[in-house]
Amino acid sequence: MTIEHVDVLIVGAGLSGIGAAWHLQDQCPDKKFAILESRDAIGGTWDLFRYPGVRSDSDMYTLGYSFRPWTSDKSITDGHSIREYVRDTARESGIDRKIRFGIRVVRSSWSTATATWTVEAQRVASGKSITFTCNFLLMCTGYYKYDAGYTPHFEGRKRFKGKIVHPQHWPERLDYSGKRVVVIGSGATAVTLVPAMTDKAAHVTMLQRSPTYMVSIPERDPIASNLRRVLPEKIVYRITRAKNVWLTLGFFNLSKAKPKPIRRLLLAHMRNRLGPGYDMKHFTPSYNPWDERLCAVPDGDFFKVIRSGKASVVTDHIDVFTKNGIKLKSGMELEADIIVTATGLDLQMMGGMEISVDAQPVDISKKMYYKGLMFQDVPNLAMIFGYTNASWTLKADISSEYICRLLKHMDARRLRQCTPVNHDPDVRIEPFVNMQSGYIQRAIDKIPQQGNKAPWRLYMNYALDLAALRYRGVEDGVMTFSNPPRLKAPAKRRRTASTHSARA
Ligand SMILES: Cc1cc2nc3c(=O)[nH]c(=O)nc-3n(C[C@H](O)[C@H](O)[C@H](O)COP(=O)(O)OP(=O)(O)OC[C@H]3O[C@@H](n4cnc5c(N)ncnc54)[C@H](O)[C@@H]3O)c2cc1C
C-alpha cells in the first residue's frame, strides 16, 4: 500500500477549501498540500443545491473572498454564479490540480511520536481504502451531511399520491408547471423557493409552524454600482465589502442590544411590504430579531408574490399527510400536487470524520473550540466554520490566514506540534452557537463547545475575530508548541579513499 505524505491536507473543495488553499499557496509557498473532496465537483454547497431560485442570502461583497473581487453588479446572486466564482478561483490559481475528487475522509489519527496525522479515506466509486499522512489537517467540510437533508417524520407520508421533494436533492426534470405546490418550512430555502416557483406553478403555499423575520434588501448594491463608474474594481470591492461588514455587524449588535425597537422596525417593514389588510400573524415571530437567522428577501420578491396572490402563507401544524395533500392540526386541508420539505439540514461536523490522538478517541462535542477554529487538546487540526450571522467567507478567510501564520511560526521555531490547551480553571463551558434555530438545537450534542472567555469564546463578530486571528500573536499561553524534530544521528562513515577524493 502506498501512503502519500503532504505538509497540509485540506478536506473539502467548497468555498472554504479553495479559499484555504489560496491562502496557503500565497503565504506558505513551500508547503506541499492536497485537497481531498468526496464529490466529483468543486463548489460544495453551491454545486449541491439546485432547487429553483437557489441563491445567496448574504451579499457577494462579503461572501466573496478577500483576495478576489466580486465584479458582477448583482450583490445577491444565484447559486450557479457562486459555483463559477469558486471554480474560476481554483482554476486560475492552479488549485484545481491539487484536488483529488471522489475521495471521502473517514478517520484520522494523530501520532505525537511522528508528529503526523494518518488520514484514512475511501474512494467513493469503488469503496477502496486509501491512506494519506500529513503534518496539519485542515477540515473545510462545511457543517451538514451531504447524503441527505433533515426531514422530520410525517404521519401518512406514504399515502400522499403526489410528489415529495427535498431541496437538497432536487430532481433535475421536476415539472411543476400548473401544479399546486406546498413548501414546508420558513427558513432561507423556503423563502427563496416560494417566489421562484410562482413562475410556473398554479399556486405556491408556504406552510410554516412559526413566522420568521424577513427583510427586503436590494439585489444590486446601488453604492457599488455608482462607485464602479469612477473607481477600479478592486477599490469598489474593498469599499463595498467594508460597508457591508459594518452594516451587518452593526445591525446584528443593535438587534441584540435593543431587541424591542428593532423588532418594531422589522414588523413595520414587513407590514409595509405586504400592504394594508394583510393578516400579520404570519409575519410576527415569537422570538427576538437574530435569535434565529434573519431571512433576506432580494428586492422584496417574497412579499411581491404574496401581494399578487400567486403565493400564500399558512401558519399551522401538520397533523397528517393525506392522499391529496396535508391535513393541518386546525382541521384545514391543503391540497397539493407537489410537497417540498424545506425542513433543513442535518448538521455534521468534519464531514463525519472520526479522530483519535495517540490512540485515544476524541469526541469533539466535549471539547472547546479555540478561536473558533481548533479544538482543545487536539494538535495540528483546524476546522473552518464561518459566520451564521454574516457571510461565511468573512470568517473562513481570516481563519485560513491564521493557519498560515501558525505554520510559519512553527517553522521558524522548528516545532512540529501546536495544541490548544486550557490552563484556566475559571473558563466556563457555553453552547457553541447562541441561536434557537431548529437545525442548531437538533445537533447540539454533535458540535463543539465554547468557553465564556477568549480564546475559547466564539465571537461571531468580524471585528473581534479580525483582531484575534490576523493581528494578535500566535503565542498566547494557550496554544502550546512542542515536538521539535528529532535530530538524525550523524551517519558513522569510515574515511575511505573515495570520500577523500569526493571532497578534494
Ligand atoms: C442552501 C444554502 C444557502 C446558503 N446561503 C448562504 C449565504 O447566503 N451566505 C452565507 O454566508 N452562507 C450561506 N450558506 C452556508 C454555506 O454553506 C457557506 O456559504 C459555504 O458554502 C460553506 O462552504 P464550505 O466550503 O465551508 O462548506 P461546503 O460548501 O459544505 O463544502 C464542503 C465540501 O467538503 C466536502 N466534504 C465533506 N465531508 C467530506 C469528507 N468526509 N471527505 C471529503 N470531502 C468532504 C463536501 O463534499 C463539500 O464539497 C448556505 C448554505 C446552504 C445549504
The ligand as an SDF file (V2000), in Angstrom:
LIG
                    3D

 53 58  0  0  0  0  0  0  0  0999 V2000
  -28.8740   26.4350    0.6500 C   0  0  0  0  0  0  0  0  0  0  0  0
  -27.7870   27.1670    1.3740 C   0  0  0  0  0  0  0  0  0  0  0  0
  -27.6620   28.5380    1.2220 C   0  0  0  0  0  0  0  0  0  0  0  0
  -26.6420   29.2160    1.8920 C   0  0  0  0  0  0  0  0  0  0  0  0
  -26.5430   30.5660    1.7410 N   0  0  0  0  0  0  0  0  0  0  0  0
  -25.5600   31.2310    2.3700 C   0  0  0  0  0  0  0  0  0  0  0  0
  -25.4000   32.6410    2.2040 C   0  0  0  0  0  0  0  0  0  0  0  0
  -26.1340   33.2900    1.5130 O   0  0  0  0  0  0  0  0  0  0  0  0
  -24.3860   33.2440    2.8810 N   0  0  0  0  0  0  0  0  0  0  0  0
  -23.5340   32.5440    3.6810 C   0  0  0  0  0  0  0  0  0  0  0  0
  -22.6510   33.1390    4.2470 O   0  0  0  0  0  0  0  0  0  0  0  0
  -23.6660   31.2180    3.8480 N   0  0  0  0  0  0  0  0  0  0  0  0
  -24.6460   30.5520    3.2260 C   0  0  0  0  0  0  0  0  0  0  0  0
  -24.7590   29.1940    3.3950 N   0  0  0  0  0  0  0  0  0  0  0  0
  -23.7590   28.4940    4.1970 C   0  0  0  0  0  0  0  0  0  0  0  0
  -22.7710   27.8460    3.2080 C   0  0  0  0  0  0  0  0  0  0  0  0
  -22.6410   26.5360    3.4980 O   0  0  0  0  0  0  0  0  0  0  0  0
  -21.4840   28.6350    3.0940 C   0  0  0  0  0  0  0  0  0  0  0  0
  -21.7590   29.7940    2.3600 O   0  0  0  0  0  0  0  0  0  0  0  0
  -20.3370   27.9450    2.3440 C   0  0  0  0  0  0  0  0  0  0  0  0
  -20.7680   27.4230    1.1370 O   0  0  0  0  0  0  0  0  0  0  0  0
  -19.6570   26.8900    3.1600 C   0  0  0  0  0  0  0  0  0  0  0  0
  -18.5410   26.4990    2.4280 O   0  0  0  0  0  0  0  0  0  0  0  0
  -17.6110   25.3010    2.9000 P   0  0  0  0  0  0  0  0  0  0  0  0
  -16.6110   25.1180    1.8420 O   0  0  0  0  0  0  0  0  0  0  0  0
  -17.1380   25.5890    4.2690 O   0  0  0  0  0  0  0  0  0  0  0  0
  -18.5910   24.0730    3.0360 O   0  0  0  0  0  0  0  0  0  0  0  0
  -19.3840   23.3170    1.8960 P   0  0  0  0  0  0  0  0  0  0  0  0
  -19.8860   24.2210    0.8600 O   0  0  0  0  0  0  0  0  0  0  0  0
  -20.3950   22.4880    2.6090 O   0  0  0  0  0  0  0  0  0  0  0  0
  -18.3020   22.3800    1.2260 O   0  0  0  0  0  0  0  0  0  0  0  0
  -17.7540   21.3020    1.9420 C   0  0  0  0  0  0  0  0  0  0  0  0
  -17.0820   20.3620    0.9690 C   0  0  0  0  0  0  0  0  0  0  0  0
  -16.4510   19.3330    1.7280 O   0  0  0  0  0  0  0  0  0  0  0  0
  -16.7390   18.0790    1.1290 C   0  0  0  0  0  0  0  0  0  0  0  0
  -16.6940   17.0480    2.1780 N   0  0  0  0  0  0  0  0  0  0  0  0
  -17.4910   16.9610    3.2610 C   0  0  0  0  0  0  0  0  0  0  0  0
  -17.1570   15.9180    4.0230 N   0  0  0  0  0  0  0  0  0  0  0  0
  -16.1170   15.3100    3.4010 C   0  0  0  0  0  0  0  0  0  0  0  0
  -15.3200   14.1590    3.7060 C   0  0  0  0  0  0  0  0  0  0  0  0
  -15.5220   13.4150    4.8000 N   0  0  0  0  0  0  0  0  0  0  0  0
  -14.3300   13.8160    2.8350 N   0  0  0  0  0  0  0  0  0  0  0  0
  -14.0920   14.5550    1.7180 C   0  0  0  0  0  0  0  0  0  0  0  0
  -14.8200   15.6480    1.3870 N   0  0  0  0  0  0  0  0  0  0  0  0
  -15.8150   16.0290    2.2210 C   0  0  0  0  0  0  0  0  0  0  0  0
  -18.1110   18.2450    0.5330 C   0  0  0  0  0  0  0  0  0  0  0  0
  -18.3510   17.3070   -0.4910 O   0  0  0  0  0  0  0  0  0  0  0  0
  -18.0530   19.6930    0.0300 C   0  0  0  0  0  0  0  0  0  0  0  0
  -17.5980   19.7860   -1.2800 O   0  0  0  0  0  0  0  0  0  0  0  0
  -25.7650   28.5000    2.7380 C   0  0  0  0  0  0  0  0  0  0  0  0
  -25.9240   27.1250    2.9070 C   0  0  0  0  0  0  0  0  0  0  0  0
  -26.9200   26.4590    2.2450 C   0  0  0  0  0  0  0  0  0  0  0  0
  -27.0630   24.9880    2.4450 C   0  0  0  0  0  0  0  0  0  0  0  0
  1  2  1  0
  2  3  1  0
  2 52  2  0
  3  4  2  0
  4  5  1  0
  4 50  1  0
  5  6  2  0
  6  7  1  0
  6 13  1  0
  7  8  2  0
  7  9  1  0
  9 10  1  0
 10 11  2  0
 10 12  1  0
 12 13  2  0
 13 14  1  0
 14 15  1  0
 14 50  1  0
 15 16  1  0
 16 17  1  0
 16 18  1  0
 18 19  1  0
 18 20  1  0
 20 21  1  0
 20 22  1  0
 22 23  1  0
 23 24  1  0
 24 25  2  0
 24 26  1  0
 24 27  1  0
 27 28  1  0
 28 29  2  0
 28 30  1  0
 28 31  1  0
 31 32  1  0
 32 33  1  0
 33 34  1  0
 33 48  1  0
 34 35  1  0
 35 36  1  0
 35 46  1  0
 36 37  1  0
 36 45  1  0
 37 38  2  0
 38 39  1  0
 39 40  1  0
 39 45  2  0
 40 41  1  0
 40 42  2  0
 42 43  1  0
 43 44  2  0
 44 45  1  0
 46 47  1  0
 46 48  1  0
 48 49  1  0
 50 51  2  0
 51 52  1  0
 52 53  1  0
M  END
$$$$
